[in-house]
Amino acid sequence: MSNHSAVTLGSGGPSIQPLGVGTWSWGDSFFWGYGRGTYTDVDIQAAFDVCLDAGVAFFDTAEVYGLGRSEKILGKLVRHSGKNLVVTTKFFPFPWRFTRGSVKRTLRYSLNRLGLASIDLYQVHWPFHPISIEMMMDGMADVVDAGLARAVGVSNYSPDQMRRAHAALLKRGLRLASNQVEYSLLNRGPERSGLLRACAELGITLIAYSPIGMGMLTGKYTPDNPPQGTRSARFSRAYLARIQPLIQTMRAIGEQHGGKTPSQVALNWLIGKGAVPIPGAKNARQAQENAGALGWAMTGDEMAELDRASEGL
Ligand SMILES: NC(=O)c1ccc[n+]([C@@H]2O[C@H](COP(=O)([O-])OP(=O)(O)OC[C@H]3O[C@@H](n4cnc5c(N)ncnc54)[C@H](OP(=O)(O)O)[C@@H]3O)[C@@H](O)[C@H]2O)c1
């Protein structure tokens, strides 16, 4: 099977492996239990080191993750690594941020927490900002002009919203680099909505978040072993029972490729669809396993089998 070649972020952006790392859990105690039990900075450092060793060099954070703590943790790791990594963060469109100037002010706060002079990609976290998409994109283009960000992305934008953002940026001589949306074998919305097609058409990278279904596609959570805490509300025992046939199919396909795990199959399927998944990893073991999604590919028949097995979930 072929190895994955590097992709560019948007058209003409930095070259990356088609796999990144999401750092929502790095510093978030409410949802992901950071600082409680066994999950500490030592685990995060180890996960980060494993990523770099595996050539995974694209890291996603946001100002709201851990109320700024994720940016601080990631920035420190990036600075101490001395490596040239691709780092992206997000602007949260709070209702009181209703001028285009708020974008630059907010990015400066993020850069302070990250300890970086500029960022590779700045994304608008959600499309429900109090100003028009066009004015929002003007604010985003301003930060590129100011040398604070190299490219502009959006997140959770529908195909229509994304096209409007892309058109607005073109007027400023820029292209929209990415749209980050939930996409996995448990959520195939971007295929149904036409977003995946629109991204390919416009040269926009689809960054897939929650690519292993917040852990549900690892196969470790079952009706007898459901997730604890906030995830238990979203993933009921009945739901976990419903996805077990899919997990079995993933295991069987993984076996055909030398024992790839369900997580690796879940990520490899997304890469095969042309997306760049950004799985979260809380420790070295998870980071190592997720990096094993690179360097191999499923056959067309196997991709189609997973399409069928995940239909309607
Ligand atoms: N733009 C947005 O609105 C948005 C929304 C959500 C997420 N995101 C981004 O997407 C990233 C990833 O999404 P996500 O964190 O929601 O979900 P995910 O990547 O699907 O799942 C991550 C969780 O699954 C478990 N896990 C990961 N790898 C594993 C492995 N190999 N073996 C066993 N367990 C493993 C870990 O939790 P446990 O060990 O606790 O099970 C981990 O925190 C986030 O970090 C964030 O950067 C963006």
The ligand as an SDF file (V2000), in Angstrom:
LIG
                    3D

 48 52  0  0  0  0  0  0  0  0999 V2000
  -13.4180   23.4560   16.0490 N   0  0  0  0  0  0  0  0  0  0  0  0
  -14.1910   22.8980   16.9470 C   0  0  0  0  0  0  0  0  0  0  0  0
  -15.3110   23.3380   17.2100 O   0  0  0  0  0  0  0  0  0  0  0  0
  -13.6780   21.6770   17.6690 C   0  0  0  0  0  0  0  0  0  0  0  0
  -14.5350   20.8960   18.4730 C   0  0  0  0  0  0  0  0  0  0  0  0
  -14.0160   19.7630   19.0830 C   0  0  0  0  0  0  0  0  0  0  0  0
  -12.6700   19.4240   18.9070 C   0  0  0  0  0  0  0  0  0  0  0  0
  -11.8630   20.2130   18.1390 N   0  0  0  0  0  0  0  0  0  0  0  0
  -10.4220   19.8970   17.9200 C   0  0  0  0  0  0  0  0  0  0  0  0
  -10.2820   18.5460   17.5250 O   0  0  0  0  0  0  0  0  0  0  0  0
   -9.4080   17.8690   18.4110 C   0  0  0  0  0  0  0  0  0  0  0  0
   -9.7720   16.4060   18.5170 C   0  0  0  0  0  0  0  0  0  0  0  0
  -11.1210   16.2180   18.8450 O   0  0  0  0  0  0  0  0  0  0  0  0
  -11.5970   15.6070   20.2400 P   0  0  0  0  0  0  0  0  0  0  0  0
  -10.5310   15.7600   21.2480 O   0  0  0  0  0  0  0  0  0  0  0  0
  -12.9520   16.1750   20.5070 O   0  0  0  0  0  0  0  0  0  0  0  0
  -11.8860   14.0670   19.9160 O   0  0  0  0  0  0  0  0  0  0  0  0
  -11.0180   12.8290   19.3800 P   0  0  0  0  0  0  0  0  0  0  0  0
   -9.7390   13.2820   18.8380 O   0  0  0  0  0  0  0  0  0  0  0  0
  -11.9230   12.0640   18.5070 O   0  0  0  0  0  0  0  0  0  0  0  0
  -10.8120   11.9880   20.7230 O   0  0  0  0  0  0  0  0  0  0  0  0
   -9.7970   12.3380   21.6080 C   0  0  0  0  0  0  0  0  0  0  0  0
   -9.8770   11.4960   22.8780 C   0  0  0  0  0  0  0  0  0  0  0  0
   -9.9550   10.1000   22.5860 O   0  0  0  0  0  0  0  0  0  0  0  0
   -9.1090    9.3620   23.4960 C   0  0  0  0  0  0  0  0  0  0  0  0
   -8.0150    8.8180   22.6510 N   0  0  0  0  0  0  0  0  0  0  0  0
   -7.3090    9.4500   21.6700 C   0  0  0  0  0  0  0  0  0  0  0  0
   -6.4500    8.6120   21.0660 N   0  0  0  0  0  0  0  0  0  0  0  0
   -6.6130    7.4190   21.6620 C   0  0  0  0  0  0  0  0  0  0  0  0
   -6.0100    6.1490   21.4670 C   0  0  0  0  0  0  0  0  0  0  0  0
   -5.1070    5.9520   20.5140 N   0  0  0  0  0  0  0  0  0  0  0  0
   -6.4010    5.1180   22.2700 N   0  0  0  0  0  0  0  0  0  0  0  0
   -7.3350    5.3120   23.2220 C   0  0  0  0  0  0  0  0  0  0  0  0
   -7.9390    6.4810   23.4510 N   0  0  0  0  0  0  0  0  0  0  0  0
   -7.5890    7.5310   22.6710 C   0  0  0  0  0  0  0  0  0  0  0  0
   -8.6060   10.3750   24.5210 C   0  0  0  0  0  0  0  0  0  0  0  0
   -9.5710   10.5040   25.5820 O   0  0  0  0  0  0  0  0  0  0  0  0
   -9.7340    9.4130   26.7760 P   0  0  0  0  0  0  0  0  0  0  0  0
   -8.4100    8.7660   26.9980 O   0  0  0  0  0  0  0  0  0  0  0  0
  -10.2320   10.2380   27.9020 O   0  0  0  0  0  0  0  0  0  0  0  0
  -10.7910    8.4610   26.2550 O   0  0  0  0  0  0  0  0  0  0  0  0
   -8.6110   11.6550   23.7160 C   0  0  0  0  0  0  0  0  0  0  0  0
   -8.6720   12.8130   24.4960 O   0  0  0  0  0  0  0  0  0  0  0  0
   -9.5160   18.6690   19.7090 C   0  0  0  0  0  0  0  0  0  0  0  0
   -8.4020   18.4530   20.5520 O   0  0  0  0  0  0  0  0  0  0  0  0
   -9.5700   20.0740   19.1770 C   0  0  0  0  0  0  0  0  0  0  0  0
   -8.2820   20.5280   18.8170 O   0  0  0  0  0  0  0  0  0  0  0  0
  -12.3560   21.3160   17.5060 C   0  0  0  0  0  0  0  0  0  0  0  0
  1  2  1  0
  2  3  2  0
  2  4  1  0
  4  5  1  0
  4 48  2  0
  5  6  2  0
  6  7  1  0
  7  8  2  0
  8  9  1  0
  8 48  1  0
  9 10  1  0
  9 46  1  0
 10 11  1  0
 11 12  1  0
 11 44  1  0
 12 13  1  0
 13 14  1  0
 14 15  2  0
 14 16  1  0
 14 17  1  0
 17 18  1  0
 18 19  2  0
 18 20  1  0
 18 21  1  0
 21 22  1  0
 22 23  1  0
 23 24  1  0
 23 42  1  0
 24 25  1  0
 25 26  1  0
 25 36  1  0
 26 27  1  0
 26 35  1  0
 27 28  2  0
 28 29  1  0
 29 30  1  0
 29 35  2  0
 30 31  1  0
 30 32  2  0
 32 33  1  0
 33 34  2  0
 34 35  1  0
 36 37  1  0
 36 42  1  0
 37 38  1  0
 38 39  2  0
 38 40  1  0
 38 41  1  0
 42 43  1  0
 44 45  1  0
 44 46  1  0
 46 47  1  0
M  CHG  2   8   1  16  -1
M  END
$$$$
